Amino acid sequence: MLGGYGDVHEIDIQTSKMMLRDMGYRISGFFTALDCGAGFGRVVKEVLLPCFGRVDLLEPALNQLNKARRYVPQ
């Protein structure tokens, strides 16, 4: 849960997006991402949804999963 931080910092968002962009040649052709340990959905909202057409969530805590789902289109 991001070490107790309430949100994802912009530098973390940009670095994650840069990593996905740089690794694109290895993951090109994939439309779906899997967020393992989705937590409250901060990373899915800021990083994964802008890069992938679909994101599946895997989170054992139901209350966190329900909060993360609000960012994922049904």
Backbone as ProteinMPNN parsed JSONL, in Angstrom:
{"seq_chain_A": "MLGGYGDVHEIDIQTSKMMLRDMGYRISGFFTALDCGAGFGRVVKEVLLPCFGRVDLLEPALNQLNKARRYVPQ", "coords_chain_A": {"N_chain_A": [[0.832, -1.196, 0.0], [1.901, 1.242, -0.798], [3.607, 2.034, 1.247], [2.15, 3.463, 3.118], [1.67, 5.921, 2.005], [-0.57, 8.355, 0.691], [-1.024, 8.818, -1.994], [0.239, 8.408, -5.355], [3.36, 9.596, -6.279], [4.21, 12.091, -8.705], [6.706, 11.771, -10.017], [7.129, 9.048, -9.696], [5.016, 8.021, -11.194], [5.643, 8.973, -13.789], [8.147, 7.727, -14.17], [7.42, 5.023, -14.112], [5.731, 4.899, -16.361], [7.624, 5.532, -18.313], [9.287, 3.302, -18.132], [7.513, 1.289, -19.018], [7.101, 2.216, -21.623], [9.724, 2.043, -22.639], [10.097, -0.686, -22.546], [8.358, -1.562, -24.366], [8.83, -2.9, -26.803], [9.122, -5.471, -25.979], [6.714, -6.125, -24.913], [4.842, -5.504, -26.767], [1.811, -5.759, -28.58], [0.286, -6.763, -26.627], [-2.73, -6.279, -24.984], [-3.897, -6.291, -22.539], [-3.301, -5.747, -19.086], [-2.169, -7.001, -15.921], [-2.726, -6.191, -12.679], [-1.161, -7.044, -9.98], [-1.786, -7.267, -6.633], [-3.369, -4.963, -6.328], [-4.269, -3.058, -4.54], [-5.634, 0.043, -3.544], [-5.985, 1.046, -6.051], [-4.468, 3.129, -7.115], [-2.162, 2.958, -8.753], [-3.14, 1.581, -10.981], [-4.923, 3.453, -11.979], [-3.306, 5.716, -12.598], [-1.068, 4.758, -14.044], [-1.354, 2.204, -15.429], [-3.903, 2.075, -16.834], [-3.722, 4.266, -18.71], [-1.882, 3.135, -20.452], [-2.66, 0.6, -21.291], [-5.334, -1.188, -22.843], [-7.05, -2.678, -21.324], [-7.3, -3.571, -17.916], [-6.796, -6.011, -15.554], [-7.567, -6.776, -12.188], [-5.942, -7.966, -9.282], [-6.351, -8.649, -6.062], [-6.219, -9.45, -2.704], [-7.6, -8.316, -0.522], [-10.817, -7.52, -0.032], [-12.11, -5.023, 0.47], [-10.226, -3.197, -0.468], [-10.015, -3.998, -3.132], [-12.602, -3.388, -4.069], [-12.49, -0.589, -3.95], [-10.468, -0.076, -5.815], [-11.672, -0.96, -8.133], [-13.277, 1.108, -9.014], [-11.891, 2.634, -10.807], [-11.582, 1.126, -13.063], [-12.944, 0.531, -16.172], [-16.025, -1.12, -16.821]], "CA_chain_A": [[0.0, 0.0, 0.0], [2.767, 2.399, -0.992], [4.249, 2.442, 2.484], [1.311, 4.385, 3.868], [1.444, 7.169, 1.273], [-1.944, 8.471, 0.223], [-1.12, 8.863, -3.446], [1.464, 8.112, -6.088], [4.026, 10.843, -6.657], [4.318, 12.293, -10.155], [7.953, 11.191, -10.531], [6.916, 7.599, -9.765], [4.118, 7.79, -12.328], [6.388, 9.193, -15.029], [9.175, 6.693, -14.286], [6.742, 3.769, -14.468], [5.302, 5.01, -17.754], [8.824, 5.48, -19.135], [9.712, 1.912, -18.157], [6.601, 0.569, -19.911], [7.381, 2.668, -22.985], [11.023, 1.493, -23.037], [9.979, -2.139, -22.665], [7.273, -1.807, -25.302], [9.18, -3.88, -27.825], [8.988, -6.807, -25.382], [5.322, -6.377, -24.544], [3.934, -5.025, -27.812], [0.808, -6.724, -28.984], [-0.535, -7.079, -25.473], [-3.774, -5.292, -24.767], [-4.343, -6.401, -21.157], [-2.312, -5.798, -18.004], [-2.636, -7.557, -14.664], [-2.179, -5.483, -11.518], [-1.113, -7.961, -8.835], [-1.712, -6.452, -5.424], [-3.894, -3.693, -6.846], [-4.502, -2.08, -3.475], [-6.771, 0.939, -3.732], [-6.112, 1.386, -7.464], [-3.742, 4.338, -7.522], [-1.261, 2.658, -9.88], [-3.959, 1.252, -12.154], [-5.499, 4.7, -12.485], [-2.304, 6.651, -13.114], [-0.026, 4.165, -14.891], [-1.73, 1.097, -16.307], [-5.011, 2.377, -17.754], [-3.297, 5.053, -19.87], [-0.982, 2.371, -21.322], [-3.278, -0.648, -21.727], [-6.76, -1.087, -23.112], [-7.793, -3.358, -20.272], [-6.491, -3.941, -16.758], [-7.421, -6.915, -14.596], [-7.083, -6.52, -10.836], [-5.784, -9.085, -8.368], [-6.175, -8.058, -4.735], [-6.885, -10.322, -1.738], [-8.439, -7.566, 0.42], [-12.029, -7.145, -0.767], [-12.386, -3.585, 0.583], [-9.312, -2.493, -1.372], [-10.416, -4.333, -4.499], [-13.796, -2.605, -4.399], [-12.076, 0.796, -4.205], [-9.696, -0.065, -7.058], [-12.588, -1.198, -9.263], [-13.912, 2.357, -9.489], [-11.082, 3.189, -11.896], [-11.529, 0.218, -14.207], [-14.219, 0.463, -16.89], [-16.635, -2.455, -16.827]], "C_chain_A": [[0.866, 1.246, 0.0], [3.375, 2.912, 0.3], [3.458, 3.446, 3.281], [1.064, 5.714, 3.171], [0.039, 7.188, 0.698], [-2.098, 8.511, -1.283], [0.232, 8.528, -4.058], [2.075, 9.437, -6.524], [4.244, 10.903, -8.167], [5.588, 11.673, -10.725], [7.844, 9.675, -10.632], [6.03, 7.229, -10.953], [4.89, 7.9, -13.636], [7.462, 8.129, -15.238], [8.563, 5.358, -14.684], [6.281, 3.79, -15.918], [6.499, 4.924, -18.7], [9.33, 4.036, -19.242], [8.824, 1.094, -19.098], [6.861, 0.939, -21.368], [8.692, 2.057, -23.493], [10.981, -0.013, -23.242], [8.923, -2.526, -23.688], [7.581, -2.849, -26.36], [9.057, -5.305, -27.291], [7.533, -7.153, -25.077], [4.335, -5.93, -25.61], [2.995, -6.146, -28.237], [-0.087, -7.154, -27.834], [-1.488, -5.937, -25.204], [-4.148, -5.201, -23.288], [-3.164, -6.449, -20.199], [-2.97, -6.407, -16.777], [-1.948, -6.812, -13.536], [-2.274, -6.413, -10.316], [-0.877, -7.152, -7.567], [-2.2, -5.053, -5.735], [-4.133, -2.635, -5.777], [-5.748, -1.265, -3.744], [-6.889, 1.449, -5.163], [-5.354, 2.606, -7.932], [-2.847, 4.094, -8.728], [-2.052, 2.325, -11.138], [-4.506, 2.527, -12.792], [-4.451, 5.542, -13.21], [-1.344, 6.06, -14.145], [-0.588, 3.161, -15.898], [-2.842, 1.431, -17.287], [-4.596, 3.277, -18.919], [-2.452, 4.267, -20.875], [-1.604, 1.114, -21.911], [-4.77, -0.44, -21.92], [-7.622, -1.699, -22.026], [-6.821, -3.692, -19.142], [-7.331, -4.836, -15.854], [-6.768, -6.688, -13.24], [-7.011, -7.812, -10.037], [-5.44, -8.494, -7.006], [-6.919, -8.915, -3.72], [-7.82, -9.596, -0.762], [-9.645, -6.995, -0.321], [-12.316, -5.647, -0.68], [-11.466, -2.772, -0.328], [-9.682, -2.75, -2.825], [-11.625, -3.523, -4.933], [-13.454, -1.149, -4.677], [-11.309, 0.901, -5.521], [-10.588, -0.214, -8.279], [-13.194, 0.084, -9.812], [-13.153, 2.974, -10.657], [-11.137, 2.362, -13.168], [-12.899, 0.175, -14.883], [-14.732, -0.968, -16.938], [-16.92, -2.901, -18.225]], "O_chain_A": [[0.587, 2.201, 0.725], [3.632, 4.109, 0.43], [4.036, 4.213, 4.051], [0.326, 6.552, 3.689], [-0.479, 6.157, 0.269], [-3.187, 8.265, -1.801], [1.233, 8.386, -3.356], [1.385, 10.297, -7.073], [4.438, 9.875, -8.817], [5.552, 11.101, -11.815], [8.403, 9.076, -11.551], [6.277, 6.233, -11.632], [4.8, 7.019, -14.491], [7.668, 7.674, -16.363], [9.128, 4.638, -15.508], [6.428, 2.795, -16.627], [6.405, 4.315, -19.766], [9.75, 3.6, -20.314], [9.328, 0.295, -19.888], [6.842, 0.075, -22.245], [8.767, 1.606, -24.636], [11.754, -0.553, -24.033], [8.628, -3.71, -23.853], [6.697, -3.6, -26.772], [8.904, -6.246, -28.07], [7.167, -8.325, -24.994], [3.125, -5.969, -25.389], [3.358, -7.322, -28.245], [-1.097, -7.827, -28.04], [-1.096, -4.77, -25.198], [-4.651, -4.175, -22.831], [-2.158, -7.106, -20.464], [-4.188, -6.335, -16.616], [-0.72, -6.805, -13.449], [-3.336, -6.553, -9.71], [0.119, -6.439, -7.452], [-1.52, -4.071, -5.439], [-4.193, -1.444, -6.083], [-6.788, -1.803, -4.125], [-7.806, 2.212, -5.465], [-5.577, 3.075, -9.048], [-2.778, 4.93, -9.629], [-1.68, 2.739, -12.236], [-4.539, 2.648, -14.016], [-4.694, 6.023, -14.317], [-0.859, 6.775, -15.022], [-0.317, 3.267, -17.094], [-2.733, 1.1, -18.468], [-5.08, 3.072, -20.033], [-2.318, 4.683, -22.026], [-1.126, 0.609, -22.927], [-5.388, 0.381, -21.243], [-8.77, -1.302, -21.826], [-5.668, -4.051, -19.384], [-8.43, -4.468, -15.441], [-5.566, -6.438, -13.153], [-7.911, -8.649, -10.108], [-4.371, -7.912, -6.821], [-8.13, -9.099, -3.849], [-8.743, -10.213, -0.23], [-9.503, -6.089, -1.142], [-12.732, -5.053, -1.675], [-11.889, -1.765, -0.896], [-9.665, -1.837, -3.65], [-11.663, -3.024, -6.058], [-14.063, -0.531, -5.55], [-11.484, 1.868, -6.262], [-10.296, 0.34, -9.339], [-13.586, 0.126, -10.978], [-13.722, 3.758, -11.418], [-10.776, 2.849, -14.24], [-13.896, -0.174, -14.251], [-13.954, -1.911, -17.079], [-17.434, -4.001, -18.43]]}, "name": "protein", "num_of_chains": 1, "seq": "MLGGYGDVHEIDIQTSKMMLRDMGYRISGFFTALDCGAGFGRVVKEVLLPCFGRVDLLEPALNQLNKARRYVPQ"}
